[in-house]
Amino acid sequence: MLIMTQNIDLDILIVGAGLAGASLACALRGSHYRVGLVERQAPAPVAGWDARIYAISPANVTFLERCGAWPHLDAQRIQAVSRMDVRGDAGGRLQFSAYECGLDSLASIVESCQMAHELWETARRQPNIQLFCPATPVSFKCEADAATVTLEDGRSIRAALVVGADGAQSWLRAVAGLAADFRPYGELGVVANFKAAKPHRGTAYQWFREDGILAYLPLPENQISIVWSTPEPHAQSLLALPAEALAEQVAQAGERVLGDLEVITPAQGFPLRLLKVPQVVAPRVALIGDAAHGVHPLSGHGINLGFQDAQALSELLLNLPTMCDIGELVILQRHARARAEETLLVQGLTHALHELFRPRLAPLAALRNMGMNMLGNMSLLRSMATRYAAGLF
């Protein structure tokens, strides 16, 4: 490997060009800040359909429009969610729609790779953003007036603020000495895409089952993406099934609401865990996205929290006086306080809902399903549930 000796001065260095990190860089486009973005490998679109998809809330669609990325996404690969149909494990049912809150949609379903690629390309086009890729950070040093990140190739990047957007196993979080509390659920999220025999009509379905939580998320061309959050032994059995057998099992578990299914992307599994980070800022350091928190996918709000982190931090930075030291802890604590309430709310509600449906006690099953039905019959509470599903808190 060629070792470089180069010192680079920036205002903001973002470690990790995933969705949260790249969106923060794009949100700072055209500003007076000199921004750097460090990533091991540039994202690229995949052939066919990506099995990893996200439900983007209306508020975050607006944010991504302001970032300049959303208008460049292929509209034919985006599916609006107009309705949700949630079913319990003992007769409970809750249905709500975008219409109830006066929204065009509850969410927009977008492939992970498409969004990551477009955010990267949007950042690449900006004159105030410098990309370091492929690049691997190997050391971090925090001093009174700046922090320095040294890359594996020998380059040293000095910045007033270093942002960790490098995922759940964040390197920056570790070297900055910020603690993380991982709580594994003992489950895998099994994802795959299918062609459905019956039209989904923009409806997202979710079942709370004895073997986990199954979600159908609508895709264009009458396709769906599924996330089956299930105990690891069952997840491994699903991953081992031939395509036809997997399609049949997913169709049966989904009560055949969309008829027969046909696999169009192989199933993948990823471990599920709750991640709490008590302190998301330190002198010269701020964490966003999966580096700052992790939630169970049953709510669909994981990436939405990350985008809201990026939006909040960008707005704070853009509204500071020009000569302000953006890495001062007192300033970064303003960001931490601004994000604490929503993060705690989403983590708390999601974890509580998961735990509520985990026990297999018959009396508790009756109560939780009764509560679901009562919620569905009360317009005010149903409207609140609709706003939660749309990411409007």
C-alpha positions, 0 to 999 in steps of 0.5 A, a space after each residue: 500500500 502506498 503511504 501518503 503524508 498529507 495534512 488536510 484541514 476541514 471544518 467538518 469530517 463525517 466518518 461513514 457515508 451511509 444514509 445518515 452520514 451522506 445526507 448530513 453532507 448533502 444538507 451542508 451543500 453550498 454552505 461555508 463549511 469545508 466538509 469531508 466524507 470518509 468511506 471504505 467503499 462507494 455505494 453502488 446500485 445493484 442489479 434487479 431489486 434490493 432486498 433491503 428497503 426503507 419506509 421513508 416518512 413524509 418529513 424525511 422525504 421533504 428533508 431529502 428534497 432539500 438535500 438535493 437527492 430525492 428528485 434524482 431518484 427513479 420515481 418508478 422504483 418508489 412506492 407510496 404507502 397509503 394504508 396500513 393493516 396491522 393484525 394481532 395474534 388473537 384476533 386484534 386488528 388495526 387499520 389506518 390510512 394517510 387520508 385520516 391525517 390529510 397526508 398524501 402517503 404514510 411513507 415512501 418505500 425506497 431501496 437502500 442501495 438506490 438511496 445510498 448511491 444517489 446521496 453519494 452522487 449528490 455529495 460528489 457533485 458539491 464543491 465544498 465536500 471532499 470525498 475520501 474513498 476508499 479510505 479507512 480511519 485508523 487513529 483519532 486525536 482530540 485537542 483543544 481547538 480541533 480533532 485529527 483523524 488519520 487514515 490508513 494511507 497516512 493522510 491526516 485530516 484535521 477538523 473542528 468537528 468529527 461526526 460518527 455516522 459509521 453504523 452500529 459498530 461505530 469506530 469513532 464512538 469507540 475511539 472517542 470513549 462513548 459507551 454503547 449498550 447493546 441488548 440483543 433480541 435473539 432474533 434475525 430480520 429475514 428480508 426478501 422480495 416477492 411478486 404477488 398474485 393480487 394487487 397490494 394497492 399501496 397497503 403495508 401489512 403487519 402480523 404479530 405472530 407467535 413466531 415473530 413479527 411479519 411485515 409486507 411492504 409494497 413495492 412497484 409492479 405489484 411486488 412486495 418486500 418482507 421483513 420477518 423478525 423472528 427467533 434465530 432458529 426459525 429465521 435460520 430455517 427460513 433462510 435454508 428453504 428453497 425459493 418455492 417453499 419460502 414463498 409458500 411459507 410467507 404467503 401462509 403466514 400472511 394469511 394469503 392476503 395477496 395470494 400466491 407469492 413468487 421469490 424475486 430476490 433471495 432471502 437474507 438475515 441480519 441480527 436485531 438488537 436494541 442499541 442505546 448510547 447514553 452520550 451521543 456527543 463529546 468535545 469535537 464529536 457527534 454521533 448520528 444514525 445507527 452509531 447513536 441508536 438502534 431500534 427493532 424494525 417493527 416500527 420502520 423508524 430506524 432510518 427515519 431517526 437517522 435522517 432526523 439526526 442529520 437534519 437537526 445537526 445540519 440546521 444547528 450548524 447552518 444557524 451558528 455564527 460564522 466564527 463560532 467553534 462548532 466543536 465546542 461541547 456546549 454547542 454539541 449538547 444542544 444537538 443531543 438535547 434536541 434529539 433525545 426526546 424523539 429517540 427515547 420515544 421511538 425506542 421506548 414505544 418500539 421496545 414496549 410493543 415488541 415485549 408486549 407481543 413476545 409472551 405466549 400467555 393466553 390472558 395477556 394475548 386476549 388483553 393486547 388484542 382487545 387493546 388493538 381493537 379498541 384503538 382501531 375503534 377510537 378515531 382520536 387514538 387511531 389518528 395518533 397511531 397514524 401520525 406515529 406510523 408516518 413519523 409525525 410525533 
